[in-house]
Amino acid sequence: MHYRSETRMSRRWSLPLIPLVLVFYCLSLFAAEVDLPAGFDSVFASAQQAARAARYRDVINLLGGALDDPRLTPGERTVALANRGIAHSLLKSYDLAKKDLTEALAL
């Protein structure tokens, strides 16, 4: 019985996130066009490689460190938050995904 409520809760959070994840995935395809500050481009490239290898915790850690950089523009911050949100959703951390994706939308 407890299992069913967890399943319903996961579905309740995951279904609204699916369109957001798809939108931000498409946006991330254009991330190569963003002019990134020195150092961030290598972090972003490392995060993309980690994502391709399904190492989503590495993506979260790399982008989390990059988000601490005050030199990021709102566009760069949006790309980093969106990609970190996608990584959170792939790890089924829906609350964290929702937080990152909502913040990305606000920028």
C-alpha positions in Angstrom: 0.0 0.0 0.0 2.8 2.4 0.8 4.4 1.5 -2.6 1.3 2.7 -4.4 1.3 6.1 -2.8 5.0 6.5 -3.8 4.2 5.5 -7.4 1.3 8.0 -7.5 3.5 10.8 -6.1 6.3 10.0 -8.7 3.7 10.2 -11.5 2.2 13.4 -10.2 5.6 15.1 -10.3 7.0 13.5 -13.4 4.2 14.1 -15.8 4.2 17.9 -15.5 8.0 17.9 -15.8 8.1 16.0 -19.1 7.2 19.0 -21.3 9.7 21.2 -19.4 12.4 18.6 -19.8 11.8 18.4 -23.5 11.8 22.2 -23.9 15.0 22.5 -22.0 16.6 19.6 -23.9 15.9 21.4 -27.1 17.3 24.6 -25.7 20.4 22.8 -24.6 21.0 21.8 -28.2 21.7 25.4 -28.9 24.0 25.9 -25.9 27.0 25.7 -28.1 26.1 29.1 -29.4 26.2 30.7 -26.0 29.4 32.7 -25.4 30.7 31.1 -22.2 33.2 32.6 -19.9 36.7 31.2 -19.8 36.7 27.9 -17.9 32.9 27.4 -18.1 33.1 26.0 -21.7 35.3 23.1 -20.5 33.0 22.5 -17.5 29.9 22.5 -19.8 31.7 20.2 -22.3 32.5 17.8 -19.4 28.9 17.9 -18.2 27.7 17.0 -21.8 30.1 14.1 -21.9 29.0 12.9 -18.5 25.3 13.1 -19.7 26.1 11.1 -22.8 27.6 8.4 -20.6 24.5 8.6 -18.3 26.6 9.9 -15.3 24.0 12.3 -14.2 25.4 12.8 -10.7 28.6 14.1 -12.4 26.5 16.5 -14.5 24.8 17.8 -11.3 28.1 18.3 -9.6 29.8 20.0 -12.5 27.0 22.3 -13.3 26.5 23.1 -9.6 30.1 24.3 -9.4 29.6 26.4 -12.5 26.5 28.0 -11.1 28.5 29.3 -8.2 30.5 31.5 -10.7 29.1 35.1 -10.5 30.4 35.8 -14.0 27.6 33.7 -15.6 25.2 35.7 -17.7 21.4 35.0 -17.3 21.6 33.0 -20.5 24.4 30.9 -19.4 22.8 30.4 -16.0 19.6 29.3 -17.8 21.4 26.7 -19.8 23.2 25.3 -16.7 20.0 25.2 -14.6 18.1 23.6 -17.4 20.7 20.9 -17.9 21.1 20.3 -14.2 17.3 20.1 -13.9 17.2 17.5 -16.6 19.9 15.5 -14.8 17.9 15.6 -11.6 14.7 14.4 -13.4 16.6 11.5 -14.9 17.7 10.5 -11.4 14.0 10.9 -10.3 14.8 13.8 -8.0 11.7 15.6 -9.1 11.6 18.2 -6.5 15.2 19.3 -7.3 14.4 19.1 -11.0 11.3 21.3 -10.6 13.3 23.8 -8.6 16.1 24.1 -11.2 13.7 24.2 -14.2 11.4 26.8 -12.6 14.4 29.0 -11.8 15.6 28.6 -15.4 12.2 29.6 -16.7 12.3 32.7 -14.5 15.5 33.9 -16.0 
